Amino acid sequence: MKPAELRELTLEELAAKSADLRREFFNAKVRLATGQLENTAKLRAFRRDIARVETILHEKRGATK
């Protein structure tokens, strides 16, 4: 997921994207704990995607104030 794509989204869409990514990250952590996750690199990718979304959310909220 590229930052340029995320910057085109609205605040509501970004918040929903963040919630979805957090949910997927949690599910991946559960799968890791139960030994069902094959690709552990997904955890790192989820963390980075969440950080990207949160950073852009913070930028947009700061710009509107």
SVG drawing of the C-alpha trace seen along z (x, -y; Angstrom):
<svg xmlns="http://www.w3.org/2000/svg" viewBox="-16 -25 25 50">
<polyline fill="none" stroke="black" stroke-width="0.4" points="0.0,0.0 1.6,-3.2 1.3,-6.5 0.1,-8.3 -2.9,-6.0 -3.6,-6.6 -3.5,-10.4 -6.3,-10.2 -8.7,-8.7 -11.0,-10.7 -10.6,-10.7 -13.5,-8.3 -12.0,-5.9 -8.6,-6.1 -10.1,-5.4 -11.9,-2.4 -8.7,-1.2 -6.9,-1.5 -9.5,0.6 -9.4,3.2 -5.6,3.5 -5.6,3.7 -8.2,6.5 -6.1,8.4 -3.0,7.8 -4.7,9.2 -5.9,12.3 -2.4,12.8 -1.0,12.7 -3.5,15.3 -2.6,17.5 1.1,17.1 0.4,18.1 -1.5,21.2 1.1,22.2 -1.1,21.6 0.7,18.6 3.2,19.6 4.4,16.2 5.6,14.4 6.8,11.4 3.1,10.4 3.2,9.2 5.9,6.7 4.0,5.6 0.8,5.1 2.6,3.0 4.1,0.8 0.8,0.4 -0.9,-0.6 1.8,-3.1 1.4,-4.6 -2.3,-4.9 -2.0,-6.5 0.7,-8.9 -1.5,-10.1 -4.5,-10.3 -2.5,-12.5 -1.3,-14.7 -4.9,-15.2 -6.4,-15.9 -3.6,-18.5 -4.2,-20.2 -7.9,-20.6 -7.5,-22.3"/>
</svg>
